[in-house]
Amino acid sequence: MNEIKLQSIQNLLDTKNLRIPPYQRPYKWTKKNIEELLTDIDIALEKKKELRNKNFKYRIGTVLLHNNKEDKTLDVIDGQQRIVSFYLLQKYLNPKKTDFIDMKLEDNNTKFHLCKNYSVIKDWFSLKDIEYKKAILTAFVDLLEVVVITVEKQEEAFQLFDSQNARGKALYPHDLLKAYHLREMNNDLFEMQRVVESWEEMDRSLKSRKNKKENKIENLFDDYLFPILNWAEKEKTWTFSTDDIDSYKGIRHDCSYTYAKRTIKSMPIFQITEPIVAGKDFFEMVHYYLPLLEYLKKEVFEKYPELKKIIDNHDDGGAGYCHCKNLFYCVLLAYYDRFKNLDERVVKKLFSWTFMLRVDRWSLSYASINKYAIGDCGDTTNEIPFFYLITHATKHTQIANVSVSIKRENDQANKADSWNNLYADLKQLNGVE
């Protein structure tokens, strides 16, 4: 039976049959990671001291275990770097403790980082007194806790935190965000279970569709939410990575800032360019934008079939054209997210603005899309930072009144002869002679 529970760090370290399975990646935490962990523990001690609450707990992470009945072990699927580091810390603070987690030690990288990090821990405590060391050990028992998720089937564990991670590859950013927001759900174990099951159900549903290799959740952040977030600030975008997850960690419930209180009050009404509240609202946001995106792609072409006809007639399957289509879906999503309508004047302007870039360029790379989205192309018919304008507009009519040029200044000097027919269709769509 699958289980989610809170455990103290000491309780976790004392768990019998806990094992790092052979297929796991090597232990690779660095000095920086160890120092961040120790700093986190210091923050927990200070917070408990300030609150003067003996029942206060500080959550330090999430651990995913597989109940391996065949080997009679609890295999660590996610959280091994943190767990091994806690074992090292305990080993230094309590040398009499002989137990260490069952793990493969033949790997040279693992041996190197174990030795190196033990030295880091030793240096950290070199100027600390005995009382401080005792306080850390006590914190293991009554202050520091982790969310422990135990599953019965290995494939369920891999689905939960991505099978690629269990085989030695880094987690995708959205998986790290999933773990972070689970941790922020304020001990609501029922709600945590519910969102995990809902996430996995959504993931299975999406993977059962035509392109089973495509990860819809990953694409939602990579191709839509993160680019829109950057372009709205007139900033070029880049591939969404683990370095960028702070953009979606959201506002903690105990934040006292005025803007935070307004955001918390507004949930679950989302805006791509505004922060969310940490915890279950992250999952609600993903559940909101995935179907919204599919809805818009279908609805806009049912409402304006002439746009679909233009797209289909000129789709050469090339990367440049695909970039243009994705740019259109991004700007359409940004607009609808802001104003919740598909005004004909706006939709056709956004469509024309997007595909005029394809007409203007013989060769169209993502770098050109990136510059065009923020109005910084320089040699195109239009230089309009639509994402910025949409984000700062207070009425949708402000976007409807933006002037989009369809006719090039020198109509005879066509830079991309192969797109003359697309150019003619865009002129006809806008009534341009």
Secondary structure, DSSP 8 states (H G I E B T S, - for coil): --EEEEEEHHHHHT-TTEE--TTS------HHHHHHHHHHHHHHHHHHHHHT-TT--EEEEEEEEEEETTTTEEEEEE-HHHHHHHHHHHHHH-TT-----B-----HHHHHHHHHHHHHHHHHTTT--HHHHHHHHHHHHHTEEEEEEEESSHHHHHHHH-HHHHTT----HHHHHHHHHHHTSTT-HHHHHHHHHHHHHHHHHHHTSS-TT--HHHHIIIIIIHHHHHHTTT-------GGGGGGGS-B-TT---HHHHHHHHHTT---TTS--BSSHHHHHHHHHHHHHHHHHHHHHHHH-HHHHHHHHHH----HHHHHHHHHHHHHHHHHHHHH----HHHHHHHHHHHHHHHHH-SS--HHHHHHHHTT--SSSS----HHHHHHH-SSHHHHHT-----S-SSTT--S-GGGHHHHHHHHHHTT--
